[in-house]
């Protein structure tokens, strides 16, 4: 099968909003100052609250830099089909074998040509060193060069989500990366994407310049400056005062700052990130299904969403997919808010006054404290534990001893419920140990027929809802804004803001 590179969907297109078109409830128009930002149409200043981190694509978490500077073989964006990037054709030749034909005429930013050896290296290097990127390709058994323009990937078992997984693997030049190492390459990054990296300090900013020898259409804006804001309110103020022209991943309360101003366009929608608070059903009070059900009946989700997300959060409807993500089912719903029933269940289980711990990073402490307050109202005695990021990451990988643990799952680039389902029994100390669940999960994860897989996902989701393995809250919203003369940005891709179509009028 041959794949061309389609233009991206503009479900959250700010250009359309500026023209007054109706794009649905997720898009609204707000107002701002009449500042012209940089005043230079060839330069766009983007502010973000997402830490830039390092610029080794095997270890970075900020997808905006990664997907504007580097390319994967195939890219998957929310609601879209796999998009040809450095591979122009791909074919599954049997249940576990895929072949990819590489795009011709591609050069890295330093002028060296893309080779099949670079592609093989870009998969084997993160797996060999267990870099962050390796976590999404653990099902790959082997990557090998068949010839100068063909690469073969063999998986450990049938994998319906291979294209989604490899969309997170950026291709780097083998020779340069080997010479510099991860730290050195992060200081002098070289990719094949529409932008090259100029001056940067990962604690403050990254400057990018359009690559004039890019294999596709050259980026419409020559210069991009990304600025990091540790405080979301400061980003909103910078946008309002004209220091930045795009606000990316702002908190919902930023809407209050921008409302009533003239000259801004604001877009909000699902960020691709779920809170996913998981019960420890292997021990303690939550080993009893009645106690897990009681906790879910204690949650007034509408008040949480209004208080914490300015009304923009998307309910987790008793399943690990937000509406619009593959695997979402209309006929599964969350337990109703019913404090009386919650108290009855706790009493029946002999768990009145049960002391529990709720653990997560300090970044989400407001949510954890709000949940704790609602659980207190029905008879729990919760304690919130704010974990250092390194401790939280370790517990995320290995499992946690807390009674309720914040997992914070992202399906960006996957757009599939599997990203959340796999977290339930993950780690050496999983919080769910259930043989039936293990079978249901494996069945959907290895089913290659789309219709059959949909049915198996539904069976798995029904079981999760029945067993109340998760304390249901909401999917985190994405709030973004631009000055009104900026067009061509699609915020539906969440943390992966693609900038090559952005223009200032």
Helices and strands as residue ranges (DSSP letters): H 14-18, E 27-28, E 43-48, H 63-69, E 74-75, E 83-84, E 87-94, E 97-102, H 116-129, G 132-136, E 140-147, E 150-155, H 162-166, H 174-187, E 195-201, E 205-210, E 223-228, H 232-241, E 246-250, H 254-258, E 264-274, E 277-279, G 285-287, H 289-297, H 301-309, E 314-315, H 339-348, E 355-361, G 362-364, H 365-377, E 381-387, H 389-398, E 404-406, H 418-421, H 435-445, H 450-467, E 470-471, E 474-483, E 486-487, G 491-493, E 503-504
